[in-house]
Every structure is written in structure tokens, then in C-alpha cells.
Amino acid sequence: MDAEIIAIGSEMLTPARVDTNSLYLTAELNKLGVEVVAKCVVGDDCGRLADAVRLAMSRSAILILSGGLGPPKMT
């Protein structure tokens, strides 16, 4: 079974943050026999997030969204 991970947050697109959540989720999914076939980071933009979710859902059986360090600033 395939999975994809989308990390959400504009702060994740700066050098100040490292996406350790995706690394942890990948390791745990692999232990369950699930292969993570794609990961991406999407900033705080509803349209871009919706596009990324639609694409991931068309390709993989499992989609995990991760992120949210504070109130959203979605545009």
C-alpha cells in the first residue's frame, strides 16, 4: 500500500524549520509495511493545499497531512 505526506505551513519553507514530522511518520508507516512514495511541503495557501491534496488522493491510498505550529494564515 502506498502513502503520501503533505507538511503544511509557510514556516516549513524556510531554513529555520526542519520537517521532522514527515521523517517520523515515514518510519512508522514503513514499520507497518506502508511505502511512502511522495512527500511535499505546502505553504499557507488554500488553493495550493487543495491542489496538492487532490493530486495525492488520486495517486495513493493513504494521505497524511501534518503541520500547524499556530493559527493559520491561509490566503
DSSP file (Angstrom, degrees, kcal/mol; ACC not computed):
  #  RESIDUE AA STRUCTURE BP1 BP2  ACC     N-H-->O    O-->H-N    N-H-->O    O-->H-N    TCO  KAPPA ALPHA  PHI   PSI    X-CA   Y-CA   Z-CA
    1    1 A M              0   0    0      0, 0.0    34,-2.3     0, 0.0     2,-0.3   0.000 360.0 360.0 360.0 141.0    0.0    0.0    0.0
    2    2 A D  E     -a   35   0A   0     32,-0.2    60,-1.4    57,-0.1    59,-0.6  -0.708 360.0-174.0-101.7 151.1    1.2    3.5   -0.9
    3    3 A A  E     -ab  36  62A   0     32,-2.1    34,-2.6    -2,-0.3    35,-0.9  -0.967   8.8-158.5-138.8 155.7    1.1    6.7    1.2
    4    4 A E  E     -ab  38  63A   0     58,-1.9    60,-2.4    -2,-0.3     2,-0.4  -0.961   7.9-150.5-131.0 153.0    1.9   10.3    0.8
    5    5 A I  E     -ab  39  64A   0     33,-1.9    35,-1.9    -2,-0.3     2,-0.5  -0.986   5.1-166.8-125.7 131.8    2.6   13.0    3.3
    6    6 A I  E     -ab  40  65A   0     58,-2.8    60,-2.8    -2,-0.4     2,-0.5  -0.976   7.9-157.8-117.7 119.0    1.9   16.7    3.0
    7    7 A A  E     -ab  41  66A   0     33,-3.1    35,-2.8    -2,-0.5     2,-0.4  -0.828  15.8-152.8 -93.4 131.7    3.5   19.0    5.5
    8    8 A I  E     +ab  42  67A   0     58,-3.4    60,-0.8    -2,-0.5    35,-0.2  -0.880  42.7  79.6-113.9 135.1    1.6   22.3    5.8
    9    9 A G    >   -     0   0    0     33,-2.7     3,-1.5    -2,-0.4     4,-0.3  -0.098  62.3-126.7 139.9 127.3    2.9   25.7    6.8
   10   10 A S  G >  S+     0   0    0      1,-0.3     3,-1.7     2,-0.2    33,-0.1   0.814 109.9  65.5 -60.6 -29.7    4.9   28.5    5.3
   11   11 A E  G >  S+     0   0    0      1,-0.3     3,-1.2     2,-0.2     6,-0.3   0.770  91.7  63.7 -64.4 -23.5    7.3   28.3    8.1
   12   12 A M  G <  S+     0   0    0     -3,-1.5    -1,-0.3     1,-0.2    -2,-0.2   0.588  93.5  63.2 -75.6  -9.4    8.3   24.9    6.8
   13   13 A L  G <  S+     0   0    0     -3,-1.7    -1,-0.2    -4,-0.3    -2,-0.2   0.262  91.8  80.8 -97.6  10.9    9.6   26.5    3.6
   14   14 A T  S X  S-     0   0    0     -3,-1.2     3,-1.2     1,-0.0    -3,-0.0  -0.753  88.8-116.3-110.8 161.2   12.3   28.5    5.5
   15   15 A P  T 3  S+     0   0    0      0, 0.0    -3,-0.1     0, 0.0    -1,-0.0   0.572 106.1  76.6 -72.0  -6.0   15.7   27.3    6.6
   16   16 A A  T 3  S+     0   0    0     -5,-0.2     2,-0.4     1,-0.0    -4,-0.1   0.681  93.6  52.5 -78.0 -16.9   14.6   27.9   10.2
   17   17 A R    <   -     0   0    0     -3,-1.2     2,-0.4    -6,-0.3    -1,-0.0  -0.942  63.4-158.0-125.5 142.8   12.5   24.7   10.3
   18   18 A V        -     0   0    0     -2,-0.4     2,-2.0    -5,-0.0     3,-0.2  -0.964  26.1-125.2-116.3 134.8   13.2   21.1    9.5
   19   19 A D     >  +     0   0    0     -2,-0.4     4,-0.8     1,-0.2     3,-0.2  -0.507  47.7 153.2 -81.2  76.4   10.3   18.8    8.7
   20   20 A T  H  >  +     0   0    0     -2,-2.0     4,-2.2     1,-0.2    -1,-0.2   0.737  62.6  70.2 -77.3 -22.3   11.0   16.1   11.3
   21   21 A N  H  > S+     0   0    0     -3,-0.2     4,-2.8     1,-0.2     5,-0.2   0.923  97.8  49.8 -60.3 -44.1    7.3   15.0   11.5
   22   22 A S  H  > S+     0   0    0      1,-0.2     4,-2.5     2,-0.2    -1,-0.2   0.872 108.8  52.5 -64.0 -36.5    7.5   13.5    8.0
   23   23 A L  H  X S+     0   0    0     -4,-0.8     4,-2.1     2,-0.2    -1,-0.2   0.935 112.3  45.0 -63.6 -45.6   10.6   11.6    8.9
   24   24 A Y  H  X S+     0   0    0     -4,-2.2     4,-2.3     2,-0.2    -2,-0.2   0.938 113.9  48.9 -62.8 -48.0    8.9   10.1   11.9
   25   25 A L  H  X S+     0   0    0     -4,-2.8     4,-2.7     1,-0.2     5,-0.2   0.893 109.8  52.6 -61.5 -40.1    5.7    9.3   10.0
   26   26 A T  H  X S+     0   0    0     -4,-2.5     4,-2.6    -5,-0.2    -1,-0.2   0.928 109.4  48.8 -61.0 -45.6    7.6    7.6    7.2
   27   27 A A  H  X S+     0   0    0     -4,-2.1     4,-1.7     1,-0.2    -2,-0.2   0.913 113.6  46.3 -61.5 -43.4    9.5    5.4    9.7
   28   28 A E  H  X S+     0   0    0     -4,-2.3     4,-1.0     2,-0.2    -2,-0.2   0.901 113.0  48.9 -68.7 -40.6    6.2    4.4   11.5
   29   29 A L  H ><>S+     0   0    0     -4,-2.7     5,-2.7     1,-0.2     3,-0.7   0.912 108.8  53.9 -64.3 -41.6    4.4    3.7    8.2
   30   30 A N  H ><5S+     0   0    0     -4,-2.6     3,-1.6     1,-0.3    -1,-0.2   0.882 102.7  57.3 -59.7 -38.6    7.4    1.6    6.9
   31   31 A K  H 3<5S+     0   0    0     -4,-1.7    -1,-0.3     1,-0.3    -2,-0.2   0.807 106.7  50.3 -60.2 -29.0    7.1   -0.5   10.1
   32   32 A L  T <<5S-     0   0    0     -4,-1.0    -1,-0.3    -3,-0.7    -2,-0.2   0.409 124.7-104.6 -89.0   1.0    3.5   -1.2    9.1
   33   33 A G  T < 5S+     0   0    0     -3,-1.6     2,-0.5     1,-0.3    -3,-0.2   0.641  77.6 136.3  85.2  14.9    4.6   -2.2    5.6
   34   34 A V      < -     0   0    0     -5,-2.7     2,-0.5    -6,-0.1    -1,-0.3  -0.843  46.6-143.0 -98.4 128.8    3.3    1.0    4.0
   35   35 A E  E     -a    2   0A   0    -34,-2.3   -32,-2.1    -2,-0.5     2,-0.7  -0.804   5.9-142.4 -93.6 124.9    5.6    2.6    1.5
   36   36 A V  E     +a    3   0A   0     -2,-0.5   -32,-0.2   -34,-0.2     3,-0.1  -0.782  23.3 176.3 -84.2 116.8    5.7    6.4    1.4
   37   37 A V  E     +     0   0A   0    -34,-2.6     2,-0.3    -2,-0.7   -33,-0.2   0.597  60.2  15.3-101.3 -13.9    6.0    7.3   -2.2
   38   38 A A  E     -a    4   0A   0    -35,-0.9   -33,-1.9     2,-0.0     2,-0.3  -0.978  53.0-174.8-160.1 146.9    5.9   11.1   -2.0
   39   39 A K  E     +a    5   0A   0     -2,-0.3     2,-0.3   -35,-0.2   -33,-0.2  -0.985  12.7 172.9-136.5 146.7    6.3   13.9    0.4
   40   40 A C  E     -a    6   0A   0    -35,-1.9   -33,-3.1    -2,-0.3     2,-0.5  -0.989  25.2-136.0-149.9 161.2    5.7   17.6   -0.1
   41   41 A V  E     -a    7   0A   0     -2,-0.3     2,-0.4   -35,-0.2   -33,-0.2  -0.977  20.3-170.2-117.3 129.8    5.6   20.9    1.8
   42   42 A V  E     -a    8   0A   0    -35,-2.8   -33,-2.7    -2,-0.5   -30,-0.1  -0.980  16.0-134.0-122.7 129.9    2.9   23.4    1.1
   43   43 A G        -     0   0    0     -2,-0.4     2,-2.3   -35,-0.2     6,-0.1  -0.037  48.9 -68.8 -69.4-179.0    2.8   26.9    2.5
   44   44 A D  S    S+     0   0    0    -36,-0.1    31,-0.8    30,-0.1     2,-0.4  -0.462  90.6 120.6 -77.5  74.3   -0.3   28.6    4.0
   45   45 A D     >  -     0   0    0     -2,-2.3     4,-2.5    29,-0.2     5,-0.2  -0.947  52.4-153.2-141.7 115.7   -2.3   28.9    0.8
   46   46 A C  H  > S+     0   0    0     -2,-0.4     4,-2.8     1,-0.2     5,-0.2   0.887  94.8  50.2 -58.4 -43.9   -5.7   27.2    0.4
   47   47 A G  H  > S+     0   0    0      2,-0.2     4,-2.2     1,-0.2    -1,-0.2   0.924 113.0  44.8 -63.5 -45.5   -5.6   26.8   -3.3
   48   48 A R  H  > S+     0   0    0      2,-0.2     4,-2.3     1,-0.2    -1,-0.2   0.889 114.3  50.1 -66.3 -38.6   -2.1   25.2   -3.4
   49   49 A L  H  X S+     0   0    0     -4,-2.5     4,-2.6     2,-0.2    -2,-0.2   0.932 109.9  50.1 -65.0 -44.8   -3.0   22.9   -0.5
   50   50 A A  H  X S+     0   0    0     -4,-2.8     4,-2.6    -5,-0.2    -2,-0.2   0.910 111.4  49.3 -59.8 -42.6   -6.3   21.9   -2.2
   51   51 A D  H  X S+     0   0    0     -4,-2.2     4,-2.4     1,-0.2    -1,-0.2   0.920 111.7  48.5 -62.0 -44.2   -4.3   21.1   -5.4
   52   52 A A  H  X S+     0   0    0     -4,-2.3     4,-2.4     2,-0.2    -2,-0.2   0.897 112.4  48.9 -64.6 -40.2   -1.7   19.1   -3.5
   53   53 A V  H  X S+     0   0    0     -4,-2.6     4,-2.7     2,-0.2     5,-0.2   0.933 111.2  49.3 -65.3 -46.3   -4.4   17.1   -1.7
   54   54 A R  H  X S+     0   0    0     -4,-2.6     4,-1.4    -5,-0.2    -2,-0.2   0.928 113.2  47.0 -59.0 -45.3   -6.3   16.3   -4.9
   55   55 A L  H  X S+     0   0    0     -4,-2.4     4,-0.7     1,-0.2     3,-0.3   0.937 113.6  47.2 -63.3 -46.9   -3.2   15.1   -6.6
   56   56 A A  H >X S+     0   0    0     -4,-2.4     4,-2.3     1,-0.2     3,-1.0   0.900 110.2  52.9 -62.5 -40.9   -2.1   13.0   -3.7
   57   57 A M  H 3< S+     0   0    0     -4,-2.7    -1,-0.2     1,-0.3    -2,-0.2   0.790 105.6  55.3 -66.5 -26.6   -5.5   11.4   -3.3
   58   58 A S  H 3< S+     0   0    0     -4,-1.4    -1,-0.3    -3,-0.3    -2,-0.2   0.677 117.9  34.3 -77.6 -15.8   -5.5   10.5   -7.0
   59   59 A R  H << S+     0   0    0     -3,-1.0     2,-0.3    -4,-0.7    -2,-0.2   0.733 114.0  44.5-109.5 -28.3   -2.2    8.6   -6.6
   60   60 A S     <  -     0   0    0     -4,-2.3    -1,-0.1    -5,-0.1   -57,-0.1  -0.881  59.1-139.2-130.9 152.9   -2.2    7.0   -3.1
   61   61 A A  S    S+     0   0    0    -59,-0.6     2,-0.4    -2,-0.3   -58,-0.2   0.776  94.3  44.3 -76.0 -27.9   -4.4    5.0   -0.8
   62   62 A I  E     -b    3   0A   0    -60,-1.4   -58,-1.9    -6,-0.1     2,-0.4  -0.968  62.4-177.6-123.9 133.8   -3.2    6.9    2.3
   63   63 A L  E     -b    4   0A   0     -2,-0.4     2,-0.5   -60,-0.2   -58,-0.2  -0.995   4.8-169.7-129.9 126.7   -2.7   10.6    2.7
   64   64 A I  E     -b    5   0A   0    -60,-2.4   -58,-2.8    -2,-0.4     2,-0.4  -0.970   5.8-159.1-118.5 128.8   -1.4   12.2    5.9
   65   65 A L  E     -b    6   0A   0     -2,-0.5     2,-0.4   -60,-0.2   -58,-0.2  -0.893  15.6-179.7-104.5 134.8   -1.4   15.9    6.5
   66   66 A S  E     +b    7   0A   0    -60,-2.8   -58,-3.4    -2,-0.4     2,-0.3  -0.985  27.3  66.4-135.7 143.8    0.9   17.3    9.1
   67   67 A G  E     +b    8   0A   0     -2,-0.4   -58,-0.2   -60,-0.2    -2,-0.0  -0.835  19.0 139.2 143.2-177.2    1.6   20.8   10.4
   68   68 A G        +     0   0    0    -60,-0.8    -1,-0.2    -2,-0.3   -59,-0.1   0.789   8.4 174.4 104.8  84.3    0.3   23.6   12.3
   69   69 A L  S    S-     0   0    0      2,-0.1   -60,-0.0     1,-0.1    -2,-0.0   0.541  74.4 -24.6 -90.9  -8.4    2.5   25.5   14.7
   70   70 A G  S    S-     0   0    0      0, 0.0    -1,-0.1     0, 0.0     0, 0.0  -0.930 104.5 -20.5-175.2-166.2   -0.1   28.1   15.4
   71   71 A P  S    S-     0   0    0      0, 0.0    -2,-0.1     0, 0.0    -3,-0.1  -0.316  73.9-107.5 -60.4 139.9   -3.2   29.9   13.9
   72   72 A P        -     0   0    0      0, 0.0   -63,-0.0     0, 0.0   -28,-0.0  -0.340  20.5-161.9 -70.7 149.7   -3.4   29.5   10.2
   73   73 A K        +     0   0    0     -2,-0.0     2,-0.1     0, 0.0   -29,-0.1  -0.387  29.2 171.1-120.0  49.9   -2.7   32.5    7.9
   74   74 A M              0   0    0      1,-0.1   -29,-0.2   -29,-0.1   -30,-0.1  -0.369 360.0 360.0 -68.0 138.0   -4.4   30.9    4.9
   75   75 A T              0   0    0    -31,-0.8   -30,-0.2    -2,-0.1    -1,-0.1   0.356 360.0 360.0-116.0 360.0   -4.8   33.2    1.9
